[in-house]
Amino acid sequence: MVIALFRHGVTEANKRKEYLGWNDSPITAESKAISTTKSYECYFSSDLQRCIDTTKILFPNSNPFLLEDLRELNFGKWEGKTYDNLREDMLYRQWLKDPVNNCPPEGESFDAFTKRVQDGWNKIIHQVLTQSKQSCAVITHGGVIRYLLSKYAPEKKDFWDWQARHSQGFELIFDREALRRVDRCTLLLEVPLTAKEHG
């Protein structure tokens, strides 16, 4: 059983290094030129437009199930701000030192974020198992992918130790019984994304 994780394409806000959680931003022209040779039996996406657009680019014939649970952390009042905008803010500095026990103002705590993402994962797994699918792809956000890798990758690593780049995806290979038991996957593969060929 294969569950693939893909991060949305680079957005204009990403290029400006802004915090981008529940707000949205258009993906860049360069990101509209990415492709993959992979295909899957079913697709799940965050309901934010940058993920929906990325799904259409990578998997043009897909009809993804949209899940709000797959959204990035809500950065609250820090949405659209950069480090330079916030570096004098005492609450922001506390959050940088300890993001698990501090929360963006009017945003989402790390605990609430991980519980929500876990709920989304559980919905995906239920659907995949009850429909006897052999593969699916999840198009989502960097924080969501880092959480899922920290929980389900074969190598135990902390959330902060994982990288979720825009230029690659991951395939988690599960034994179906392990998936039912909520165990870690048996194999983790990187899936590089490439620029589309023109001509």
C-alpha positions in Angstrom: 0.0 0.0 0.0 1.5 3.3 -1.1 0.6 6.7 0.4 2.4 9.6 -1.3 2.8 13.0 0.2 3.3 16.1 -1.9 3.8 19.7 -0.8 2.0 22.4 -2.8 4.1 24.4 -5.3 6.0 27.5 -4.3 3.7 30.5 -3.7 4.4 34.2 -4.1 4.1 34.4 -0.3 6.7 31.6 0.1 9.1 33.6 -2.1 8.7 36.6 0.2 9.3 34.3 3.2 5.9 35.1 4.7 4.1 33.0 7.2 1.4 31.3 5.2 -1.0 29.0 7.0 -4.8 29.4 6.4 -4.3 32.5 4.2 -3.7 31.7 0.6 -1.3 32.9 -2.1 -1.0 32.0 -5.8 1.6 29.6 -6.9 4.5 30.9 -9.0 4.9 30.5 -12.7 7.8 28.1 -12.0 5.6 25.9 -9.9 3.1 25.7 -12.7 5.8 23.9 -14.7 6.4 21.0 -12.3 5.5 17.4 -13.2 5.7 13.8 -12.1 5.4 10.5 -13.9 3.7 9.0 -10.9 -0.1 8.3 -10.7 -2.3 6.9 -7.9 -5.7 5.4 -7.5 -7.1 8.3 -5.5 -6.2 11.8 -4.3 -6.7 13.9 -1.2 -5.9 17.6 -1.0 -6.0 20.4 1.5 -9.0 22.6 0.7 -6.7 25.6 0.2 -6.3 26.8 -3.4 -2.5 26.4 -3.6 -2.9 22.7 -2.9 -5.9 22.3 -5.3 -3.9 24.1 -8.0 -0.9 21.9 -7.4 -3.0 18.8 -7.6 -4.4 19.9 -11.0 -0.8 20.5 -12.2 0.7 17.2 -11.0 -2.4 15.0 -11.6 -4.6 16.7 -14.2 -7.1 13.9 -14.4 -7.6 13.6 -10.7 -10.7 14.5 -8.7 -9.3 15.0 -5.2 -11.2 14.7 -1.9 -10.8 18.1 -0.2 -10.1 18.0 3.5 -9.8 21.1 5.7 -8.0 18.8 8.3 -5.0 18.9 5.9 -4.4 22.6 6.2 -1.2 24.1 7.4 -0.9 25.5 10.9 -3.0 28.6 11.4 -0.5 31.5 12.1 -3.3 33.8 13.2 -2.2 37.5 13.3 1.2 36.5 12.0 -0.2 35.4 8.6 1.5 37.3 5.8 4.3 38.6 8.1 8.0 37.8 7.8 10.7 37.2 10.4 11.8 40.8 9.9 8.3 42.1 10.6 8.0 40.1 13.8 11.5 39.8 15.3 10.9 42.5 17.9 7.7 40.9 19.1 8.3 39.2 22.5 5.5 36.6 21.9 7.0 35.7 18.5 10.5 35.2 20.1 9.0 33.0 22.7 7.2 31.0 20.0 10.4 30.5 18.1 12.1 29.1 21.2 9.2 26.9 22.1 6.6 26.5 19.4 5.0 23.5 21.2 4.0 25.5 24.3 3.4 28.9 22.7 0.8 29.9 20.1 0.5 32.6 17.5 -2.1 35.2 18.6 -5.5 34.2 17.3 -3.8 31.2 15.7 -3.5 27.5 16.4 -1.5 25.7 19.0 0.9 22.9 17.9 -1.3 20.4 19.9 -4.5 21.5 18.1 -2.6 21.4 14.7 -1.3 17.9 15.2 -4.7 16.6 16.5 -6.4 18.1 13.4 -3.9 16.6 11.0 -4.2 13.2 12.7 -8.0 13.4 12.2 -7.4 14.0 8.5 -5.0 11.1 8.3 -7.5 8.8 10.0 -10.2 9.8 7.5 -7.8 9.0 4.6 -6.8 5.7 6.0 -10.4 4.7 6.6 -11.4 5.5 3.1 -8.4 3.8 1.5 -8.9 0.6 3.6 -12.7 0.4 3.1 -12.3 0.9 -0.6 -9.4 -1.5 -0.9 -7.2 1.0 -2.6 -3.5 0.1 -3.3 -2.3 3.7 -3.6 -3.2 7.3 -2.9 -1.6 10.8 -3.0 -2.0 13.5 -0.5 -1.3 17.1 -1.6 -0.9 19.3 1.4 1.5 21.6 3.3 5.0 21.5 4.7 4.0 21.3 8.4 1.5 18.6 7.7 4.1 16.5 5.8 6.6 16.9 8.6 4.1 15.8 11.2 3.1 12.7 9.2 6.7 11.8 8.5 7.5 12.1 12.3 4.6 9.7 13.0 4.8 7.2 10.2 8.2 7.2 8.5 10.3 4.0 9.3 13.0 6.1 10.9 12.0 7.9 14.1 12.8 11.6 13.8 11.4 14.6 15.4 9.0 16.9 13.6 11.7 19.6 13.4 14.2 17.2 11.8 12.2 16.6 8.7 12.3 18.7 5.6 9.3 19.0 3.2 10.6 20.6 0.0 8.4 21.9 -2.8 10.6 20.0 -5.3 9.9 16.5 -4.1 7.3 14.2 -2.6 7.5 11.1 -0.4 6.0 7.6 -0.8 5.3 5.8 2.4 5.0 2.0 1.7 2.8 0.2 4.2 1.8 -3.3 4.9 -2.0 -3.1 5.0 -2.2 -4.7 8.5 0.4 -2.3 9.8 -1.7 0.5 8.4 -4.7 -0.9 10.3 -2.7 -1.1 13.5 -1.4 2.5 12.9 2.2 1.4 12.8 5.0 3.0 10.9 5.5 2.3 7.2 8.1 -0.2 6.1 9.8 1.9 3.4 10.1 5.6 2.6 11.0 6.7 -0.9 11.6 10.2 -2.3 9.7 11.2 -5.4 11.5 14.0 -7.3 9.4 16.5 -9.3 10.7 17.8 -12.6 10.1 20.7 -14.9 7.7 19.9 -17.7 9.3 19.3 -21.1 8.2 21.9 -23.8 8.4 21.2 -27.5 
